[in-house]
Amino acid sequence: MFARLRYLFELSHSHRIARRYFVTNGFDGVLAMLGLLMGFRVTGASSLEITIGACLGAAVALFMSGLTSAYISESAEKMHELQELEKSMLTSLDESAHADAARLMPFLVALVNGLSPLLLALLVLSPLLLAQQQRWFQFSPLDSAIAIAMLLAFMLGVFLGRLSGRFWLWTGLRAVLIALVTSLIILLLNQFLIGS
């Protein structure tokens, strides 16, 4: 079964799309969690339960958005590609591997697109979830979650660097820089709009 899935991924070039979706939507999930956590950090007004609830709500919304939007767009694209291939070959490909790929790959790509922000968001939130269960004593759960978000941003940057053949440290630091700029913008907006 796995060999068949691998073949369909390679046949339809969906492995590249899934990999790209994993990184881009995963980075979205990390930045969304970072944005929420920084918002709670600078205001200092919310309880642990409210922080977790808001972040989980955003993570589930990212999951559903990634899942449905990718499925709709990839399904349309794969069916269009199949129809174009059928036109060029002047035959129906309904029983072919190409048809199997056109039906199955949009779902799998959508699953990657939806799960990547959800899973990375849960990793970011792990200190808060541990603190809620009274298993986190040494560090501030909020600061630890922010640190994990920065670390995950770095790791996603490293992953992209290795894929593109660029120097991994530079691409990792560039991703962290984006996360730091995001945090700085939140701090500045808080000072300007709220004045706290």
PEFENKA-V437254 format. One record per helix or strand. SS is the DSSP state (@ for helix, = for strand). FROM is the first residue (numbers start at 1). LEN is the number of residues. If there is no record, write none. Layout:
ss/from/len
SS/FROM/LEN
SS/FROM/LEN
//
This chain:
ss/from/len
@/2/11
@/14/30
@/48/42
@/97/36
@/141/24
@/168/27
//
